[in-house]
Amino acid sequence: MSEVTKELVEEAIKGYVEPHLEKNLVTAKCVKDIHVDGADVRVKVVLGFPAEGFKTELSSAVSELVSKVEGVSSVAVDVSWEIAAHSVQKSLKPIDNVKNIIAVASGKGGVGKSTTAINLALALAAEGATVGILDADIYGPSQPRMLGVTGQPESRDGKTLEPMSNHGLQAMSIGFLIDEETPMIWRGPMVTQALEQLLNDTNWTSLDYLVVDLPPGTGDTQLTLAQKVPVSGAVIVTTPQDIALLDARKGFKMFEKVEVPVLGIVENMSTHICSQCGHEEHIFGEGGGTRMAQQYDVEFLGALPLDIRIREETDGGKPTVVAEPDSRISQIYREIARKTAAKLALQAKSYAAKFPSIVIQNN
């Protein structure tokens, strides 16, 4: 019987391409330890993104390949993750207690961006991350209703706000500070100042990801986000129809100009499934999001159906990912969350938090 070596085990693991990273685990530097004890092998895999819903499948796939190595009798694969802070725009430094900010944007309204943002945040949390959501839509805040949260945030020191929370998410929105039916009749500078305060004056607690639900368009709020908020990556939400895709392209180009990497595209309302007969139909056209992703060489993160339950559950303050965690739609959201976080994990890391602040004093 031939001797089992680390090199043979590593070579076997290279045969598995991790679907979210689209690389093998060795090349992606996720294999942290291979321990060989005679015929027994232990493999330690540490991913850079949360994968609670996928770790069993990954562990089985690696075990199967390693068990085929001649001389191996038992394989144990330990899968965990460590989420790092990733680099942001050159002129900005990361916010304390927030490792990564992910902006969710669309070129136009009515494509289900806020619904996608809240379910993406909840899916990242379900996958094992600590997540917050910031509602950056000052004129039309919808996250308080979608999260089912009422009341006002506390301020323990009179200067900063404690985030509201529900379904395991930390949340902040102008909607928590004003009456639901009060219109915000503000000019641009007031809006941008409000956004900065909501972000910087909230006591976020050790967030792996802060999902920012942006208002539609490419105006003041988006510009503030690009120039003053340290964003690690953006997700573009569109529907398959040409009009929505035209505006989604503008959103993509905006992030490109301000050097914020686009992690991928989500196609919402991709198909309509009849609640009576189950017939599936492309009522808004077909494949637009995929074509856009190919055109700009970015990841197509996933397609979501136009389904009455998504609307009902979100309106009721209990979005699909928490209302029906085992449903097909929740599984799609979780796959989108894993892909988004995996794309971010491949970006350059930020070491800003590791460097001490240097203060020069004249004594």
PyMOL commands that set and color helices and strands:
alter all, ss='L'
color gray80, all
select helices_A, chain A and resi 6-13+55-67+113-126+143-147+174-176+188-200+220-228+242-257+288-296+308-315+320-323+328-345+352-354
alter helices_A, ss='H'
color red, helices_A
select strands_A, chain A and resi 17-18+23-24+31-37+40-47+74-81+98-105+131-135+164-166+169-173+207-213+233-238+262-267+272-273+280-281+300-303
alter strands_A, ss='S'
color yellow, strands_A
deselect
rebuild
show_as cartoon
